[in-house]
Amino acid sequence: MKRKQDYLVRGTAWNGKLRVFAVQTTELVEEMRRRHNTLPTTTAALGRTATAGAMMGAMLKGNEKLTIQVKGDGPVGQIVVDANANGEVRGYVDDPQVQLPSNALGKLDVAGAVGRTGYIHIIKDLGLKEPYRGSTPIVSGELAEDFTYYFATSEQTPSVVGLSVLVDEYGQVITAGGFIVQVMPGMTDDEVTRLETAIAELPPISALMERGETPEGLLRWVVGEDVQLMDELAIVFKCQCSQERVERTLISMGAQELKQIIEDDGQAEVECHFCNEKYVFDRPQLEMLLEQAKPKPMH
């Protein structure tokens, strides 16, 4: 039975030699498609990145959060996804209207949209003075291979990443999801071979999910029955923007600039990159903010 609500499962397999994550992100990716009006190729590129983000967010703790920036030389430009340890994800892409012909395999040409050269940057806010930053080159532009390369190179954790977004003829998201399997120390050569064989023989994730396979089921396809699931996490689209935040941003521009906006336009419209919400401020609201922006007299 396919569940409506998106969720992630995590656990271990093969006596703790593998760390495993799998996620359903269908609602999340459809929400992003709707908010940003993305065309299918772009939906897949943003959706795969958001799916990876949801699982990488689940690797964090407490109030930690991360930002993924995919900067390739393809027409979509930059893809940005924020995720945190609570299953909250948001994201956007520079050009949501990119649509390319299918690739040689008859699939959405994500690599063509992302580009085959560029970088993936991961910025983690772990509550320390300086955020952790890791960067690796884009190796294929299909994104699953690129995140696999990132984990192996930047975090020294051999991993297998699978990401999938399937859209219908109208561009709406039918299924989205994926998995990350990470190799812990102590794996034998035979076990590595067994894992590689399972990955090579894995049917497309989209085909499995379309016929109702759950995140738990995806993991069993990859690592067999020997999986110990620890917990489940609801995955939701959540933006951090708010009226108050936008007000603070406008005040921080300073009295001079606010005065200019009031004189020139009589109103201000601010749109959030991540969720496309619009915040409109009329003249009286701007005048109130101007009062707050004026330097306070020294006593």
Disulfide bonds with the S-S distance in Angstrom:
none
